[in-house]
């Protein structure tokens, strides 16, 4: 591939299994998943420092499940908070109403309400967890070119200390909507600009209560102030006409707020980050060319409505991580083809949702943005069964574990392994031990007690049925005890080897 600028000198050459270009939410999630699987990687970013804006501030319930598995959900809850009520200013006076549906948690769905966490705080939490695993992103490291062959990728990286060549088996472009990796691959990025121009800015402001998400106007004259949980700032969001210069200073934003709100006491004192952007809905023609893959905004860009962009990006990485690790460990390369087969239709559906929400004037969001109902029922990795549909998200359930202590299925799933659950089965019939497979059973000789029947009910199981759950928390197969050979064949196909 052609370099964006010439390599002046070669400082040194190193090798890694994976190079990840881009250390936003997608790149950090992928790095975390590879780190816990002991896959050697290099995470780079052309920016000189981490992103400082609040942009992707909503963490949907399904992403909260992902972050629980990665060991950071408690930190994210502490860093942010729940969405405030919206205070909508009308001619008849202010109207307070929820932004999100307040659905109580259930045994199967422990996370039902989105979190409000500024993106820079989310990424800070992910970097801290990555540091605990012995890794860190390398900032001011720009991917300037790469070539690939049958065995790997040679990436050329410009760094403050000179130029670096990295030989890797795979390269992942998680480098945003203007992705260098995607452009260098020649992958099309069709879609459209949605005819909306907007500002978003993180500000310190007086004159409004931090207990509400304040909203004035509609459509072209709309502007809002959302308190950023975990900070003293608000996020300004507002539509802006095309062809108009925008003053993003504290004085300029104060003037805009005065114009849109009619409130002279709303004063912006400081601006920590601000951006003017055109809303786009675009989807890459393909997520993979050879040994180079795309993830996150490099593969799809969304309007911000419904808080879908960051969440879809995180789940791209969560889907890709275990598959890369498996192929690097000897699983067939065809496993990587399922990454695009599973994730591209999800991005397409989410693009449709966020574009539809952009046209609506109602801000309140329901279950359709939670991403709990997204799955992969048509995937080649889904083996049909008689209970829950293969490809569905694997539900949680409270159970009793070793020593009579209460635990949850999510606790049993947590980690980089596959999980095989047998309901009311003879544990002696379980498959032979395999590297990276955890087996749990209920029944007279089981290690788990389904005392409340929550496991049985959540999965719709009958006696002598088994559920295979993937490392990313989706159901792979449901079979009866007489058909466990199907599970054995499946695990062979994804590189989960029998212990010798």
C-alpha positions in Angstrom: 0.0 0.0 0.0 1.2 3.5 -0.7 2.6 5.4 2.3 1.1 8.7 3.3 4.6 10.1 3.6 8.0 8.8 2.9 9.9 6.7 5.4 13.1 8.5 6.1 14.9 5.8 7.9 14.3 2.5 9.6 14.8 2.6 13.3 14.1 -1.1 14.0 11.9 -4.0 13.2 9.7 -5.9 15.6 7.1 -8.7 15.3 3.7 -9.1 16.9 0.7 -11.3 16.1 -1.6 -8.3 15.7 -1.2 -4.6 15.1 -4.2 -2.4 16.1 -4.3 1.0 14.5 -6.5 3.3 16.6 -6.9 3.4 20.4 -10.5 4.5 20.8 -13.1 2.4 22.3 -12.9 -0.3 19.6 -9.1 -0.5 19.7 -8.9 -0.6 23.4 -11.6 -3.3 23.7 -9.8 -5.4 21.2 -6.5 -4.9 23.0 -8.1 -5.9 26.3 -9.5 -9.1 24.8 -6.2 -10.0 23.2 -4.3 -9.2 26.3 -6.3 -11.5 28.5 -5.7 -14.2 25.9 -1.9 -13.6 25.9 -1.9 -12.7 22.3 1.1 -10.4 21.4 -0.1 -7.1 19.9 0.9 -3.5 19.3 -1.8 -0.8 19.8 -0.9 2.5 18.1 -2.6 5.8 17.6 -1.5 8.8 15.5 -2.9 11.3 18.0 -0.3 12.7 20.4 -2.5 12.0 23.4 -5.8 10.2 24.3 -9.1 11.6 23.1 -10.5 14.3 25.5 -14.1 14.7 24.4 -17.4 13.3 25.7 -18.7 12.3 22.2 -19.9 8.7 22.7 -21.4 9.2 26.2 -24.1 6.4 26.3 -23.2 2.9 27.3 -26.0 0.6 26.4 -27.1 -2.5 28.4 -25.4 -5.0 26.1 -22.1 -3.1 26.2 -22.4 -3.1 30.0 -22.5 -6.9 29.9 -19.4 -6.8 27.7 -17.6 -4.5 30.1 -18.5 -6.8 33.0 -16.8 -9.7 31.3 -13.7 -7.4 30.7 -13.6 -6.5 34.4 -14.5 -2.8 34.2 -18.2 -2.4 34.7 -17.9 -1.4 38.4 -15.4 1.3 37.4 -17.6 2.6 34.7 -20.6 2.8 37.0 -18.5 4.8 39.5 -17.1 7.0 36.7 -20.5 8.0 35.3 -24.1 7.6 36.3 -27.7 7.2 35.1 -29.3 9.5 32.6 -31.0 12.5 34.2 -34.5 13.6 33.5 -34.9 15.7 30.4 -36.2 19.3 31.1 -37.9 20.4 27.9 -38.7 24.1 27.7 -42.0 24.8 26.0 -44.3 27.9 25.6 -46.3 26.5 28.4 -43.3 26.1 30.7 -40.7 23.4 31.5 -41.7 19.8 31.1 -39.7 17.1 32.9 -39.7 13.6 31.4 -37.4 10.6 31.3 -34.9 10.3 28.5 -34.8 6.5 28.8 -37.3 3.9 29.8 -36.7 2.9 33.4 -36.8 -0.9 33.2 -35.9 -2.8 36.4 -33.2 -5.5 36.0 -34.3 -9.1 35.7 -32.5 -12.4 36.4 -31.8 -12.8 32.7 -31.0 -9.1 32.0 -29.1 -7.6 34.9 -28.5 -4.4 33.0 -31.6 -2.7 31.6 -30.7 1.1 31.8 -28.0 2.8 29.8 -25.2 4.5 31.6 -24.1 8.1 30.9 -20.3 8.2 30.9 -18.3 10.7 28.8 -16.2 8.9 26.2 -12.9 10.1 27.6 -13.8 8.6 31.0 -14.8 5.3 29.4 -11.5 5.1 27.5 -9.6 6.1 30.6 -11.1 3.2 32.4 -10.2 0.8 29.6 -6.6 2.1 29.5 -6.3 1.6 33.2 -7.5 -2.0 32.9 -5.1 -2.6 29.9 -2.2 -1.3 32.1 -3.1 -3.8 34.7 -2.6 -6.5 32.0 0.8 -5.1 31.2 0.0 -3.1 28.1 -0.6 0.5 26.9 -1.4 2.3 23.7 1.5 4.0 21.9 0.4 7.5 21.0 2.1 9.7 18.3 2.6 6.5 16.4 1.2 6.9 12.9 0.6 4.0 10.5 1.9 5.3 7.2 1.8 2.2 5.0 1.5 -1.5 5.0 1.9 -4.5 2.7 0.5 -8.0 3.1 1.3 -11.4 1.8 0.1 -14.9 2.4 1.8 -15.1 5.8 1.2 -11.7 7.3 1.3 -7.9 7.2 4.3 -5.6 7.2 3.3 -2.3 8.8 5.3 0.9 8.6 4.9 3.3 11.5 6.2 6.8 12.1 7.1 7.4 15.7 8.7 10.4 17.6 11.9 8.3 17.9 12.1 7.3 14.3 10.5 4.8 12.0 9.4 1.4 12.9 8.5 -1.7 10.9 6.3 -4.3 12.4 5.8 -7.7 11.0 2.4 -9.0 12.1 0.1 -11.8 11.2 -2.9 -9.5 11.2 -3.6 -5.7 11.1 -6.9 -4.3 12.4 -7.9 -0.8 11.4 -9.9 0.8 14.3 -8.8 4.2 13.2 -12.2 6.0 12.8 -14.4 7.3 10.1 -11.6 8.7 8.0 -9.7 5.4 8.4 -6.3 5.3 6.7 -6.5 1.5 6.7 -9.8 1.4 4.9 -8.7 3.9 2.3 -5.4 2.2 1.8 -7.3 -1.1 1.2 -9.5 0.6 -1.4 -12.6 -0.5 0.5 -15.7 1.6 -0.5 -17.6 3.4 2.2 -21.0 4.1 0.7 -23.8 5.9 2.4 -24.9 9.5 2.7 -24.6 12.7 4.6 -27.8 13.2 6.4 -28.3 16.9 5.8 -27.6 17.8 9.4 -24.7 19.8 10.7 -24.2 20.1 14.4 -21.9 21.2 17.2 -21.0 19.2 20.3 -18.8 20.7 23.0 -17.8 20.0 26.6 -18.2 23.1 28.7 -18.3 24.5 32.2 -21.5 26.6 32.4 -23.5 28.5 35.0 -27.3 29.1 35.0 -28.6 25.6 34.7 -29.1 22.7 37.2 -26.9 19.6 36.8 -30.0 17.5 37.7 -31.6 17.8 34.3 -30.8 17.4 30.6 -32.0 20.8 29.4 -33.5 21.1 25.9 -34.7 24.1 24.0 -36.3 24.4 20.5 -36.8 21.8 17.8 -34.8 20.6 14.8 -32.9 23.5 13.2 -33.0 25.8 16.3 -32.7 23.0 18.9 -30.0 23.2 21.5 -29.4 21.1 24.7 -27.2 21.0 27.7 -26.6 17.5 29.1 -24.7 17.2 32.5 -21.7 14.9 32.1 -21.8 12.5 35.0 -18.4 12.1 36.7 -17.4 15.7 35.8 -18.5 19.3 36.4 -19.2 19.9 32.7 -22.2 19.8 30.4 -22.2 18.7 26.8 -23.7 21.2 24.4 -25.5 19.7 21.4 -27.1 21.8 18.7 -28.0 22.0 15.1 -26.1 24.4 13.0 -26.8 25.7 9.5 -24.5 24.7 6.6 -22.1 27.4 5.4 -22.1 29.3 8.6 -18.9 29.9 10.6 -19.2 28.7 14.2 -17.4 30.4 17.1 -16.5 27.6 19.5 -15.0 29.8 22.2 -16.7 30.3 25.6 -17.9 33.7 24.4 -19.3 32.3 21.1 -21.1 29.4 22.7 -22.5 31.7 25.4 -23.9 33.9 22.6 -25.4 30.8 20.8 -27.0 29.7 24.1 -28.5 33.1 24.7 -29.9 33.2 21.2 -31.5 29.7 21.4 -32.6 29.7 25.0 -33.5 33.3 25.7 -31.7 33.0 29.0 -29.1 35.7 29.7 -27.9 34.0 32.8 -26.6 30.9 31.0 -22.8 31.5 30.8 -20.1 29.3 29.4 -16.9 29.8 31.4 -14.6 27.2 29.8 -14.5 24.8 26.8 -12.5 21.7 27.2 -13.4 20.2 23.8 -15.6 21.2 20.8 -16.4 19.9 17.4 -18.5 20.8 14.4 -19.6 17.9 12.3 -21.9 16.7 9.5 -23.9 13.6 10.4 -23.2 10.6 8.2 -24.6 7.1 7.8 -22.0 4.9 6.1 -21.1 1.2 5.9 -17.9 -0.3 4.5 -18.3 -2.6 1.5 -16.3 -5.3 3.3 -14.7 -5.7 6.8 -11.8 -7.7 5.6 -9.2 -7.9 2.8 -6.8 -10.8 3.4 -5.0 -10.3 6.7 -6.3 -6.7 7.3 -9.7 -6.1 9.1 -11.8 -3.1 9.9 -13.6 -2.5 13.2 -15.6 0.3 14.8 -16.0 3.7 13.0 -13.6 2.5 10.3 -16.3 0.1 9.2 -19.4 2.1 10.0 -20.3 5.7 11.0 -23.6 6.6 12.7 -25.5 9.7 13.6 -25.3 10.1 17.4 -29.0 9.6 17.9 -29.7 6.6 20.1 -26.2 6.3 21.4 -25.3 3.4 19.0 -21.9 4.2 17.5 -19.5 3.5 20.4 -21.5 0.5 21.5 -21.5 -1.1 18.1 -17.8 -0.5 17.9 -17.1 -2.1 21.3 -19.1 -5.1 20.2 -17.2 -5.4 16.9 -14.0 -5.7 18.9 -15.6 -8.2 21.3 -16.7 -10.4 18.4 -13.3 -10.2 16.7 -11.0 -10.7 19.6 -11.7 -14.3 20.4 -11.8 -15.2 16.7 -8.4 -13.7 16.0 -7.0 -15.5 19.1 -8.4 -18.8 18.0 -7.1 -18.6 14.4 -3.7 -17.5 15.7 -3.8 -20.6 17.9 -4.6 -22.9 15.0 -8.3 -22.7 14.3 -9.3 -22.6 10.6 -9.1 -19.2 8.9 -12.7 -19.6 7.9 -13.6 -18.6 11.5 -12.5 -15.0 10.7 -15.0 -14.9 7.9 -17.8 -15.1 10.5 -16.7 -11.7 11.9 -18.1 -9.8 8.9 -20.9 -12.2 8.5 -22.1 -11.5 12.0 -21.2 -7.9 12.6 -21.9 -6.2 9.2 -25.7 -7.0 9.3 -25.8 -5.6 12.9 -24.2 -2.4 11.8 -26.6 -2.1 8.9 -29.6 -2.5 11.2 -28.2 -0.1 13.8 -27.5 2.5 11.0 -31.2 2.2 10.1 -32.3 2.7 13.7 -30.1 5.7 14.4 -31.0 7.4 11.1 -34.8 6.9 11.9 -34.3 8.3 15.4 -32.6 11.4 13.9 -35.9 12.2 12.1 -38.0 12.0 15.3 -38.5 14.9 17.6 -39.1 12.7 20.6 -35.8 12.2 22.6 -37.0 9.4 24.8 -35.4 6.0 24.0 -36.6 2.5 24.7 -35.5 -1.1 24.4 -34.7 -0.7 20.7 -31.4 1.1 21.5 -30.3 -1.3 24.3 -28.7 -3.8 21.8 -29.9 -6.7 24.0 -32.0 -8.1 21.2 -29.2 -8.1 18.6 -27.7 -11.5 17.8 -26.4 -13.8 15.1 -29.2 -16.4 14.4 -28.2 -16.7 10.7 -24.5 -17.1 11.4 -22.6 -20.3 10.3 -21.5 -20.5 13.9 -25.1 -21.0 15.1 -26.2 -24.7 15.4 -29.9 -25.0 15.7 -31.4 -26.4 18.9 -34.7 -26.9 20.6 -34.6 -24.2 23.3 -33.1 -20.7 23.0 -32.1 -19.9 19.4 -28.5 -20.4 18.6 -27.0 -17.0 17.9 -29.0 -15.3 20.6 -27.5 -13.4 23.5 -26.9 -15.9 26.3 -29.1 -14.8 29.3 -27.9 -14.4 32.8 -29.4 -16.3 35.7 -28.8 -16.6 39.5 -27.6 -20.0 40.5 -25.9 -21.7 43.4 -22.3 -22.6 42.9 -19.5 -24.4 44.8 -19.9 -24.5 48.5 -23.5 -23.4 48.3 -22.5 -19.9 47.5 -24.8 -17.8 45.3 -23.4 -16.9 41.9 -24.6 -16.0 38.4 -24.2 -17.5 34.9 -22.4 -14.3 33.9 -19.8 -15.0 36.6 -19.3 -18.5 35.1 -19.0 -17.0 31.6 -16.6 -14.3 32.6 -13.2 -14.8 30.9 -11.8 -15.8 27.5 -13.2 -19.3 27.6 -16.1 -21.2 26.1 -18.8 -22.5 28.5 -20.9 -25.7 28.2 -23.9 -25.9 30.5 -25.9 -29.0 31.0 -29.4 -28.9 32.6 -30.4 -31.8 34.7 -27.8 -34.1 33.1 -25.4 -36.8 34.1 -22.1 -34.9 34.4 -20.2 -38.1 33.5 -21.6 -37.7 30.0 -19.8 -34.4 29.5 -17.3 -34.2 26.6 -13.7 -34.8 27.2 -11.8 -31.9 28.7 -10.7 -29.2 26.3 -8.3 -26.3 26.5 -10.5 -23.2 27.0 -13.7 -25.0 27.7 -15.5 -24.8 31.1 -18.2 -27.3 31.8 -21.0 -26.8 34.4 -23.9 -29.1 35.1 -27.0 -29.2 37.2 -28.4 -32.4 38.4 -27.6 -35.0 41.1 -23.8 -34.8 40.5 -23.7 -31.3 39.1 -21.5 -28.4 40.3 -24.3 -25.8 39.9 -27.8 -25.8 41.6 -30.6 -24.2 39.7 -32.6 -23.8 42.9 -35.0 -21.1 41.6 -35.3 -22.6 38.1 -34.0 -19.4 36.6 -31.4 -21.1 34.4 -34.0 -23.6 33.1 -36.6 -20.8 32.4 -34.1 -18.3 30.8 -33.0 -20.9 28.3 -36.3 -22.9 28.0 -34.5 -26.1 28.6 -35.7 -29.7 29.2 -33.8 -32.3 31.1 -30.7 -33.7 29.4 -30.1 -30.6 27.3 -26.8 -28.8 26.9 -26.1 -25.2 25.9 -22.7 -24.1 24.4 -21.9 -20.5 25.0 -19.3 -18.6 23.0 -16.6 -16.5 24.6 -18.5 -13.3 23.6 -21.7 -14.4 25.4 -23.8 -15.7 22.5 -25.4 -19.1 22.3 -23.5 -21.4 19.9 -25.6 -24.6 20.1 -28.3 -26.3 22.0 -28.3 -30.1 21.9 -29.6 -33.2 23.8 -27.2 -35.6 25.6 -27.5 -38.0 22.7 -26.2 -35.4 20.3 -23.1 -34.2 22.2 -21.0 -35.3 19.2 -22.4 -32.2 17.5 -20.7 -30.0 20.2 -17.5 -32.0 19.9 -17.4 -31.5 16.1 -18.2 -27.8 16.6 -15.4 -27.2 19.1 -13.0 -29.0 16.8 -14.0 -26.6 14.0 -13.2 -23.5 16.1 -9.9 -24.7 17.4 -10.9 -25.7 21.0 -8.6 -28.7 21.4 -9.0 -31.8 23.5 -6.6 -31.9 26.4 -4.0 -34.6 25.7 
